[in-house]
Amino acid sequence: MADASALATGSALGLDSATLCDASPLPVNIIMRPGVPDAATLAGLGVSRISHGPYPYRAMIGRLTEAVRVALGAAAIDRQPRSG
């Protein structure tokens, strides 16, 4: 088995980042997600690497989906016959 070069976690262990960094002899990689402190705070706690996982993609898809809904809704209103 290969030796680990870092400890990667999404904080699923129930430990806060400071405790995890203090306890690990390895560099700690954290997955950024809602509720996790900002990058500067994590760096100050000793986190070596921050991964953003699927969250930026999900946020972008949500905004794009809403923009398409608005555009299609406006297009549907524009196509309705005008009275008068």
N, C-alpha and C positions, 0 to 999 in steps of 0.2 A: 504494500500500500504506500502511495506517495505521501510525503509530508505536506501538511497544509501550509500555505504561505500567507493566509489571511483568514479572518473569521467574518463571514458574511451573514447578516441577519436583517430581518425586517422587524426587529424587536419582538419577535414571536416568543422569546424566552421569558417575557414578563419582567425583564430587567430594564432599568433606564439606561440611557446611553453612557452616562458617566460611570456607573457601576460596571457596565460591560467593558468599557475601555480600560478601567483600572484593573479589572480582573483578568483580562486577556493578555497573554504574552505575545499574541499576534496582532498585526494591524487590523482594525475593525472597519468593515464596510457596512454601511447602513442603506437600506432602501427608503428613499424619501416617499412619504405618503401623508395624507391628511393627519394632522395631530403631532407630527414629528417637528422638533424645533428647526429653525432656519439653518442654512448652511454655515453661517458664521458661528452660531452657537455650537453646532455639532463639531466644527473644527476646534473650537476652544475646549471642548470636552475630550478631544483626542481622536475623533473619528478620522480615519485615513482616506476614505473614499465614500462618495455619496452616489448611489445609483437612483435614477428617477423612475424606474419601472414603467408601467403602462400609463401612469397618471397624466403626463403631458399629452399623449396621444388621445386618451379618453376625453380630456378637456377640449382638445381641438375638434374631435368628432362631434361632441355635444354642441359646440358653437356653430360648426358647419351645418349640422342637422337643423338647428334652429334658424339659421340664415336661409336655408333652402325652404323651410316651412313658411317663413315670412315672404320670401320671393314668390313662391307658388301661390300663396294666399292672395298676394297683391295681383298676380297675373290673373287669377280666377275672377277677382273683382273687376279688373280692366276688361275682361271678355264679356261681361254681362251686358245685355242690350240696355241702352240708355232710353229713358222715357222722355217724351216730349217732342 
